[in-house]
């Protein structure tokens, strides 16, 4: 009222009025504005029971076993190669995966696998939303593991909430110390398992414990210990909500036929605590009894009944919690379920009263209380749509190309580099000589004797500086296992065979034992006359 009277006062000039308007607007904005950053409200997810929780236990056990155990598996490659099944040998520039050995020039295999992983992620997302986030993401797996530890020492949800509110005591300190100490042990084991992929695991473990391991090993363990402890134990859902970019991207991969965790309003609304009293009073009610069981088990603390949200990782634990409540009430499961937007919209159209726009539970059930036949249900054929078929075809094509290239690749290669200064030398007998650096690559874990042969250059002979043998067109060159041998080769052509300009010829290498061969087309330069 004071503001209105002030504006009506003719004694006020326009600048004064503008000043009053700005002050009023700013005051109202301060009263209504929300904080830019809301402090974290700690989430205490309750342990869920059901088929999706069992699936998560299985996936967690398998992924953790693979990560921690894989470096200790052995694979016999002979006496000339390491016997660790999975090894990223940076010092020797090799990647070993059981029977597969990848050299630096074959990195396209690794790049292809990364592309396959990306396309596979798009495929999974288009089919089942953020299934990667809910089941196999490392953040999810380690957070679940840390929650197991937390429940073991502090109890389930209600016990942890009471412990947080309880005053400081010996029992509280004891539980917290044991919990965080166990978290640190897991975090150290996580960092330690990672470094074992880059060196022989038993040897590195011994060196690590005796203090003789490289500094980078201790630094890596320290960094991964800190990140695992902080991200999995302290930050948890904040990583998924604020740090991870995937929730902001995955929406573009979804369509009307993608399966996502959905609260089915068409059968759940109107929700009420007192269903019997409401039914007795003739008030229509849905199946949701507003027990908040779905909220209690959610690891990110959201209410799925409010619709799709950025924080939902599609772990489906709310489905297990709701199904358990429905079982106790004697009602059909699926109040919260995996559903497509197309089916959800169709069912909502059936359940909504066109006159009032409100959901009427009677519209989705028959006289006997069962659901009407007109309701839409998930059909597996919806997975075979254009988008998923294209993703599957691209993923399979990349895999077939990589597998074909892997099976057909040669394990013997030759590369040649022509000398640049001088390009050619004229010998005393008039012969022209060119110099080359020839590299023979033996890509198997066994020693081989490689035949190096000169073809396509009449009247020419070569001399290998590292081999004590008269000049000729063919040499037997021993090459160590899994090694590159570099040779200095001089090719001389007799005067009567010399042609002006440049002449192409080939260096051919062959392994007589395995019949593998390779060739390189080189240039023989002659001085102009």
C-alpha positions as CSV (number, residue, x, y, z in Angstrom):
1,X,0.0,0.0,0.0
2,X,2.8,2.3,0.7
3,X,4.2,1.7,-2.7
4,X,0.9,2.4,-4.4
5,X,0.4,5.6,-2.5
6,X,3.9,6.7,-3.4
7,X,3.2,6.1,-7.0
8,X,0.0,8.2,-6.8
9,X,1.8,11.1,-5.2
10,X,2.1,13.8,-7.9
11,X,5.1,15.3,-6.0
12,X,7.3,12.3,-7.1
13,X,9.4,12.8,-10.2
14,X,9.8,10.0,-12.8
15,X,13.3,9.0,-11.7
16,X,11.9,8.5,-8.2
17,X,9.1,6.3,-9.5
18,X,11.6,4.2,-11.5
19,X,13.7,3.8,-8.4
20,X,10.7,2.6,-6.3
21,X,9.7,0.2,-9.1
22,X,13.2,-1.4,-9.2
23,X,13.4,-1.7,-5.5
24,X,10.0,-3.3,-5.3
25,X,10.8,-5.8,-8.1
26,X,14.2,-6.7,-6.5
27,X,12.6,-7.2,-3.1
28,X,10.0,-9.5,-4.6
29,X,12.7,-11.4,-6.5
30,X,14.7,-11.9,-3.4
31,X,11.7,-13.3,-1.6
32,X,10.9,-15.8,-4.4
33,X,14.3,-16.7,-5.8
34,X,15.8,-20.1,-5.2
35,X,19.5,-20.6,-4.2
36,X,21.9,-21.2,-7.1
37,X,23.3,-24.3,-5.3
38,X,21.2,-26.3,-2.9
39,X,23.2,-28.1,-0.1
40,X,23.2,-31.9,-0.5
41,X,20.5,-33.8,1.4
42,X,22.1,-37.1,2.3
43,X,20.4,-40.1,0.9
44,X,20.0,-43.4,2.8
45,X,18.7,-45.9,0.2
46,X,16.9,-48.9,1.6
47,X,17.9,-52.3,0.5
48,X,15.5,-53.7,-2.1
49,X,14.5,-57.2,-2.8
50,X,13.4,-58.6,-6.1
51,X,14.4,-59.7,-9.5
52,X,16.1,-56.5,-10.6
53,X,18.1,-56.3,-7.3
54,X,19.2,-59.9,-7.9
55,X,20.3,-59.0,-11.4
56,X,22.3,-56.1,-10.0
57,X,24.0,-58.4,-7.5
58,X,25.0,-60.8,-10.3
59,X,26.3,-58.0,-12.5
60,X,28.2,-56.4,-9.6
61,X,29.8,-59.8,-8.7
62,X,30.8,-60.5,-12.3
63,X,32.2,-57.1,-13.1
64,X,34.2,-56.8,-9.9
65,X,35.5,-60.3,-10.3
66,X,36.6,-59.5,-13.9
67,X,38.3,-56.3,-12.8
68,X,40.2,-57.7,-9.8
69,X,41.0,-61.2,-11.1
70,X,41.8,-60.6,-14.7
71,X,45.5,-59.5,-14.2
72,X,46.2,-62.7,-12.3
73,X,45.1,-65.1,-15.1
74,X,47.9,-66.8,-17.0
75,X,48.1,-67.6,-20.7
76,X,51.0,-69.6,-22.1
77,X,52.5,-67.9,-25.1
78,X,55.8,-69.7,-25.1
79,X,59.1,-68.8,-23.5
80,X,59.6,-65.6,-25.5
81,X,56.4,-63.8,-24.5
82,X,54.8,-62.8,-21.2
83,X,52.3,-65.3,-19.8
84,X,49.9,-62.8,-18.3
85,X,46.5,-63.2,-20.0
86,X,45.7,-59.5,-20.2
87,X,48.6,-57.1,-20.3
88,X,49.2,-53.6,-21.6
89,X,52.9,-53.7,-22.1
90,X,53.8,-50.0,-22.6
91,X,57.5,-50.5,-22.4
92,X,57.5,-52.9,-25.3
93,X,54.5,-51.3,-27.0
94,X,52.3,-54.4,-26.9
95,X,48.8,-55.2,-25.9
96,X,48.1,-58.9,-25.0
97,X,44.6,-60.3,-24.6
98,X,44.7,-64.0,-24.2
99,X,45.6,-65.3,-27.7
100,X,45.5,-61.9,-29.3
101,X,48.6,-59.6,-29.5
102,X,48.2,-56.0,-30.7
103,X,51.1,-54.0,-32.0
104,X,51.2,-50.2,-32.2
105,X,50.5,-50.1,-35.9
106,X,47.4,-52.3,-35.3
107,X,45.8,-49.8,-32.9
108,X,42.9,-49.6,-35.3
109,X,41.7,-52.8,-33.6
110,X,41.4,-51.0,-30.3
111,X,39.8,-48.0,-32.0
112,X,37.3,-50.4,-33.6
113,X,36.4,-51.9,-30.2
114,X,35.9,-48.4,-28.8
115,X,33.6,-47.6,-31.7
116,X,31.7,-50.9,-31.2
117,X,31.3,-49.9,-27.5
118,X,29.9,-46.5,-28.4
119,X,27.4,-48.0,-30.9
120,X,26.5,-50.7,-28.4
121,X,25.8,-48.0,-25.8
122,X,23.5,-46.2,-28.3
123,X,21.8,-49.5,-29.0
124,X,21.2,-50.3,-25.3
125,X,20.0,-46.8,-24.6
126,X,17.5,-46.8,-27.5
127,X,16.2,-50.1,-26.2
128,X,16.2,-49.7,-22.4
129,X,17.1,-46.2,-21.5
130,X,20.0,-45.7,-19.1
131,X,20.5,-49.4,-18.5
132,X,24.3,-48.9,-18.6
133,X,24.0,-46.4,-15.8
134,X,21.8,-48.6,-13.7
135,X,23.6,-51.9,-14.0
136,X,27.2,-51.8,-15.3
137,X,28.6,-48.2,-14.9
138,X,31.7,-48.4,-12.6
139,X,30.2,-45.6,-10.5
140,X,27.0,-47.7,-9.9
141,X,29.0,-50.9,-9.3
142,X,31.4,-49.4,-6.7
143,X,28.6,-47.3,-5.1
144,X,26.6,-50.5,-4.6
145,X,29.7,-52.2,-3.1
146,X,30.2,-49.3,-0.7
147,X,26.6,-49.4,0.3
148,X,26.9,-53.1,1.2
149,X,29.8,-52.1,3.5
150,X,27.7,-49.2,5.0
151,X,24.7,-51.5,5.7
152,X,27.0,-54.1,7.3
153,X,28.4,-51.7,9.9
154,X,25.5,-49.2,10.3
155,X,22.4,-51.1,9.4
156,X,19.7,-50.5,6.9
157,X,18.0,-47.2,6.1
158,X,16.2,-46.4,9.3
159,X,19.2,-47.4,11.4
160,X,21.5,-45.2,9.4
161,X,19.2,-42.2,9.7
162,X,19.0,-42.7,13.5
163,X,22.8,-43.0,13.6
164,X,23.2,-39.7,11.7
165,X,21.0,-37.9,14.1
166,X,22.4,-39.5,17.2
167,X,25.0,-37.6,19.3
168,X,28.6,-38.5,19.1
169,X,29.4,-41.6,21.0
170,X,31.9,-44.5,21.1
171,X,29.6,-46.8,19.2
172,X,28.9,-44.2,16.5
173,X,32.7,-43.4,16.1
174,X,33.4,-47.2,16.0
175,X,31.0,-47.9,13.2
176,X,32.1,-44.9,11.2
177,X,35.8,-45.7,11.5
178,X,35.2,-49.3,10.5
179,X,33.1,-48.3,7.6
180,X,35.6,-45.7,6.2
181,X,38.5,-48.0,6.8
182,X,36.8,-50.7,4.8
183,X,36.1,-48.2,2.1
184,X,39.7,-47.2,2.0
185,X,40.8,-50.9,1.7
186,X,38.4,-51.3,-1.3
187,X,39.7,-48.1,-2.8
188,X,43.4,-49.2,-2.5
189,X,42.5,-52.6,-4.0
190,X,40.8,-50.8,-6.9
191,X,43.9,-48.7,-7.6
192,X,46.2,-51.7,-7.1
193,X,44.2,-53.9,-9.5
194,X,44.5,-51.2,-12.2
195,X,48.3,-51.0,-12.2
196,X,48.6,-54.8,-12.5
197,X,47.2,-54.6,-16.0
198,X,50.4,-52.7,-17.0
199,X,53.1,-55.1,-15.7
200,X,53.5,-58.7,-14.6
201,X,51.1,-58.8,-11.6
202,X,53.0,-61.0,-9.2
203,X,56.3,-59.2,-9.8
204,X,54.8,-55.8,-9.5
205,X,53.0,-56.7,-6.3
206,X,56.3,-57.9,-4.7
207,X,58.0,-54.7,-5.9
208,X,55.1,-52.6,-4.7
209,X,55.1,-54.1,-1.2
210,X,58.9,-53.8,-0.9
211,X,59.0,-50.2,-2.0
212,X,61.0,-50.9,-5.2
213,X,58.2,-50.3,-7.7
214,X,58.3,-47.3,-10.1
215,X,57.0,-44.0,-8.7
216,X,54.2,-43.9,-11.3
217,X,52.8,-47.1,-9.7
218,X,52.5,-45.5,-6.3
219,X,51.1,-42.3,-7.8
220,X,48.5,-44.2,-9.8
221,X,47.3,-46.2,-6.8
222,X,47.1,-43.0,-4.7
223,X,45.0,-41.2,-7.3
224,X,42.7,-44.1,-7.9
225,X,42.3,-44.7,-4.2
226,X,41.3,-41.1,-3.7
227,X,38.8,-41.0,-6.6
228,X,37.2,-44.3,-5.7
229,X,36.8,-43.4,-2.1
230,X,35.4,-39.9,-2.8
231,X,33.2,-40.8,-5.8
232,X,31.9,-44.1,-4.6
233,X,31.7,-43.4,-0.9
234,X,31.2,-39.7,-0.3
235,X,29.7,-38.2,-3.5
236,X,27.6,-41.1,-4.8
237,X,24.5,-39.8,-6.5
238,X,26.1,-36.4,-7.1
239,X,28.4,-37.9,-9.6
240,X,25.4,-39.1,-11.6
241,X,23.4,-35.9,-11.3
242,X,26.1,-33.2,-11.6
243,X,29.3,-34.7,-13.0
244,X,28.3,-37.3,-15.6
245,X,27.4,-35.9,-19.1
246,X,25.5,-39.0,-20.2
247,X,22.1,-38.1,-18.6
248,X,22.1,-34.9,-20.7
249,X,22.9,-36.8,-23.9
250,X,20.9,-40.0,-23.6
251,X,17.6,-38.3,-24.1
252,X,18.5,-37.8,-27.7
253,X,18.8,-41.6,-28.1
254,X,15.3,-42.3,-26.8
255,X,12.1,-42.5,-28.8
256,X,8.4,-43.4,-28.2
257,X,9.3,-47.2,-28.2
258,X,12.2,-47.1,-25.8
259,X,11.8,-48.9,-22.5
260,X,12.2,-46.7,-19.4
261,X,11.2,-47.1,-15.8
262,X,7.7,-45.6,-15.6
263,X,5.1,-45.0,-12.9
264,X,1.8,-45.9,-14.5
265,X,-0.5,-43.1,-13.5
266,X,-3.3,-44.6,-15.4
267,X,-3.7,-47.3,-12.7
268,X,-2.0,-45.6,-9.7
269,X,-4.0,-42.4,-9.4
270,X,-5.6,-41.0,-7.4
271,X,-3.3,-42.3,-4.7
272,X,-4.4,-42.5,-1.1
273,X,-3.3,-44.0,2.3
274,X,-6.8,-45.1,3.2
275,X,-8.0,-47.0,0.2
276,X,-10.7,-48.9,2.1
277,X,-12.2,-45.7,3.7
278,X,-12.1,-44.0,0.3
279,X,-13.8,-46.9,-1.4
280,X,-16.5,-47.0,1.4
281,X,-17.1,-43.4,0.8
282,X,-17.5,-43.9,-2.9
283,X,-14.3,-42.0,-3.8
284,X,-12.4,-43.5,-6.7
285,X,-8.8,-44.4,-5.8
286,X,-5.9,-46.0,-7.7
287,X,-3.5,-48.7,-6.8
288,X,-0.8,-46.4,-5.3
289,X,-1.1,-46.3,-1.5
290,X,1.5,-43.6,-1.3
291,X,3.8,-45.7,0.9
292,X,7.0,-44.1,-0.6
293,X,8.7,-47.5,-0.8
294,X,9.9,-46.5,-4.3
295,X,11.5,-43.4,-2.9
296,X,13.1,-45.2,0.0
297,X,15.1,-47.6,-2.3
298,X,16.1,-45.1,-4.9
299,X,19.9,-44.6,-4.9
300,X,19.5,-41.0,-6.1
301,X,16.6,-40.1,-3.9
302,X,14.0,-39.2,-6.6
303,X,10.3,-39.9,-6.7
304,X,9.6,-41.8,-9.9
305,X,5.9,-40.9,-9.6
306,X,6.9,-37.4,-10.6
307,X,7.8,-38.6,-14.1
308,X,11.1,-39.0,-15.9
309,X,14.0,-37.1,-14.3
310,X,17.6,-36.4,-15.0
311,X,18.7,-38.2,-11.8
312,X,17.0,-41.5,-12.7
313,X,19.6,-44.1,-13.5
314,X,17.0,-46.7,-14.5
315,X,18.2,-49.2,-11.9
316,X,14.6,-50.5,-11.5
317,X,14.9,-50.9,-7.7
318,X,11.7,-48.9,-7.4
319,X,10.0,-51.6,-9.5
320,X,11.1,-54.3,-7.0
321,X,9.9,-52.2,-4.0
322,X,6.5,-51.4,-5.6
323,X,6.0,-55.0,-6.7
324,X,6.6,-56.1,-3.1
325,X,3.9,-53.8,-1.8
326,X,1.5,-54.9,-4.5
327,X,2.1,-58.5,-3.5
328,X,1.3,-57.7,0.1
329,X,-1.9,-55.9,-1.0
330,X,-3.0,-58.7,-3.3
331,X,-2.8,-56.5,-6.4
332,X,-1.2,-57.0,-9.8
333,X,2.4,-56.1,-10.2
334,X,3.6,-53.4,-12.6
335,X,2.4,-50.2,-11.0
336,X,5.9,-49.2,-11.7
337,X,7.4,-51.0,-14.6
338,X,9.5,-50.8,-17.8
339,X,7.2,-49.3,-20.3
340,X,7.3,-47.3,-23.6
341,X,6.0,-43.8,-24.0
342,X,3.7,-45.0,-26.8
343,X,2.0,-47.6,-24.5
344,X,1.9,-45.2,-21.6
345,X,0.2,-42.5,-23.6
346,X,-2.3,-45.0,-25.0
347,X,-3.2,-46.3,-21.5
348,X,-3.5,-42.7,-20.1
349,X,-5.9,-41.9,-22.9
350,X,-8.1,-44.9,-21.8
351,X,-7.9,-44.0,-18.1
352,X,-8.6,-40.3,-18.5
353,X,-12.2,-39.1,-18.3
354,X,-12.7,-36.8,-21.3
355,X,-15.2,-34.7,-19.5
356,X,-13.2,-33.9,-16.4
357,X,-9.6,-34.6,-17.6
358,X,-9.0,-36.6,-14.4
359,X,-7.9,-40.2,-14.2
360,X,-10.7,-42.6,-13.4
361,X,-9.5,-46.1,-12.2
362,X,-12.9,-47.6,-13.2
363,X,-12.0,-46.9,-16.9
364,X,-9.1,-49.4,-16.9
365,X,-10.8,-52.2,-15.1
366,X,-13.8,-54.4,-15.9
367,X,-16.7,-55.4,-13.6
368,X,-14.7,-58.3,-12.1
369,X,-11.8,-55.9,-11.2
370,X,-9.4,-57.2,-13.9
371,X,-7.7,-54.9,-16.4
372,X,-9.6,-54.3,-19.6
373,X,-8.3,-55.9,-22.8
374,X,-7.9,-52.5,-24.5
375,X,-4.8,-51.7,-22.4
376,X,-1.5,-51.7,-24.1
377,X,1.2,-54.1,-22.8
378,X,4.9,-54.4,-23.8
379,X,5.4,-56.4,-27.0
380,X,8.9,-57.7,-27.7
381,X,8.4,-56.9,-31.4
382,X,8.8,-53.3,-30.6
383,X,12.5,-53.9,-30.2
384,X,12.8,-54.7,-33.9
385,X,12.3,-51.2,-35.1
386,X,14.3,-49.2,-37.6
387,X,16.6,-47.5,-35.1
388,X,17.6,-50.6,-33.2
389,X,18.0,-52.6,-36.4
390,X,20.3,-49.9,-37.8
391,X,22.4,-49.8,-34.6
392,X,22.6,-53.6,-34.5
393,X,23.6,-53.7,-38.2
394,X,26.4,-51.1,-37.7
395,X,27.6,-52.8,-34.5
396,X,27.7,-56.2,-36.2
397,X,29.4,-54.9,-39.3
398,X,32.2,-53.3,-37.4
399,X,32.6,-56.5,-35.4
400,X,32.7,-58.7,-38.5
401,X,35.3,-56.3,-40.2
402,X,37.5,-56.4,-37.1
403,X,37.3,-60.2,-36.7
404,X,38.0,-60.7,-40.4
405,X,41.0,-58.4,-40.2
406,X,42.2,-60.1,-37.1
407,X,42.0,-63.6,-38.5
408,X,43.5,-62.6,-41.9
409,X,46.4,-60.4,-40.7
410,X,50.0,-61.3,-41.5
411,X,52.5,-61.7,-38.7
412,X,55.4,-60.8,-40.9
413,X,56.0,-57.3,-42.3
414,X,58.7,-55.4,-44.2
415,X,59.2,-51.7,-44.5
416,X,61.9,-49.9,-46.5
417,X,63.3,-46.4,-46.4
418,X,65.5,-45.1,-49.2
419,X,68.6,-43.2,-48.3
420,X,68.2,-39.5,-49.1
421,X,71.8,-38.3,-49.1
422,X,73.3,-39.4,-51.3
423,X,70.5,-40.9,-53.3
424,X,72.8,-42.9,-55.5
425,X,76.5,-43.6,-55.7
426,X,78.6,-44.5,-58.8
427,X,81.1,-47.3,-58.0
428,X,84.5,-47.6,-59.7
429,X,83.3,-50.3,-62.1
430,X,80.5,-48.0,-63.3
431,X,77.7,-49.8,-61.2
432,X,75.1,-47.7,-59.6
433,X,74.4,-48.3,-55.9
434,X,71.5,-47.2,-53.7
435,X,71.2,-47.6,-50.0
436,X,68.1,-48.7,-48.0
437,X,67.1,-49.2,-44.4
438,X,65.0,-52.4,-44.3
439,X,63.0,-53.3,-41.3
440,X,61.8,-56.9,-40.8
441,X,59.0,-57.3,-38.2
442,X,58.5,-60.7,-36.6
443,X,55.1,-60.5,-34.9
444,X,55.0,-63.9,-33.3
445,X,56.6,-65.1,-30.0
446,X,59.0,-67.5,-31.7
447,X,62.4,-66.9,-33.5
448,X,62.3,-67.1,-37.2
449,X,64.7,-67.2,-40.2
450,X,63.3,-64.8,-42.8
451,X,64.3,-65.0,-46.5
452,X,64.9,-61.5,-47.9
453,X,64.8,-61.5,-51.7
454,X,65.3,-58.9,-54.4
455,X,62.9,-59.0,-57.4
456,X,62.2,-56.9,-60.5
457,X,65.7,-55.2,-60.9
458,X,67.7,-57.0,-63.7
459,X,71.5,-57.1,-63.2
460,X,71.3,-56.1,-59.6
461,X,72.6,-57.6,-56.4
462,X,72.3,-56.6,-52.8
463,X,74.7,-56.6,-49.8
464,X,73.5,-56.7,-46.2
465,X,75.9,-55.0,-43.9
466,X,74.9,-57.1,-40.8
467,X,75.3,-60.5,-42.6
468,X,78.6,-61.9,-43.6
469,X,77.6,-63.2,-47.0
470,X,78.6,-62.4,-50.6
471,X,76.4,-60.1,-52.6
472,X,73.4,-61.8,-54.1
473,X,69.7,-61.5,-54.6
474,X,68.6,-63.6,-51.6
475,X,69.6,-63.6,-47.9
476,X,68.5,-65.7,-44.9
477,X,68.0,-63.3,-42.0
478,X,67.4,-64.5,-38.4
479,X,64.9,-62.4,-36.5
480,X,64.2,-62.6,-32.7
481,X,60.7,-63.4,-31.5
482,X,58.3,-60.5,-31.2
483,X,61.0,-58.1,-32.4
484,X,61.9,-55.7,-35.2
485,X,65.2,-56.2,-36.9
486,X,66.7,-53.2,-38.8
487,X,69.1,-53.9,-41.7
488,X,71.4,-51.7,-43.9
489,X,71.0,-53.0,-47.4
490,X,72.9,-51.7,-50.5
491,X,71.6,-52.6,-53.9
492,X,74.0,-52.2,-56.9
493,X,73.1,-52.6,-60.6
494,X,75.7,-53.4,-63.3
495,X,76.5,-50.6,-65.8
496,X,75.0,-52.3,-68.8
497,X,71.6,-52.8,-67.0
498,X,71.4,-49.3,-65.6
499,X,68.4,-47.3,-66.9
500,X,68.2,-43.5,-66.4
501,X,65.7,-42.1,-64.0
502,X,63.8,-44.3,-61.4
503,X,63.0,-48.0,-61.6
504,X,60.6,-49.8,-59.4
505,X,61.5,-53.1,-57.8
506,X,60.5,-55.2,-54.8
507,X,61.9,-56.4,-51.5
508,X,60.2,-59.7,-50.8
509,X,60.3,-61.4,-47.3
510,X,59.1,-64.9,-46.7
511,X,59.1,-67.4,-43.8
512,X,59.6,-70.9,-45.4
513,X,58.2,-72.6,-42.3
514,X,54.8,-70.9,-42.2
515,X,54.6,-69.7,-45.9
516,X,53.9,-66.1,-44.6
517,X,55.2,-63.4,-46.9
518,X,55.2,-59.7,-47.5
519,X,56.7,-57.3,-50.0
520,X,57.6,-53.7,-50.4
521,X,57.9,-51.8,-53.7
522,X,61.0,-49.6,-53.6
523,X,62.6,-47.2,-56.1
524,X,66.1,-47.5,-57.5
525,X,67.4,-44.1,-58.6
526,X,70.0,-43.8,-61.4
527,X,71.8,-40.6,-62.2
528,X,70.9,-39.0,-65.5
529,X,73.6,-39.3,-68.2
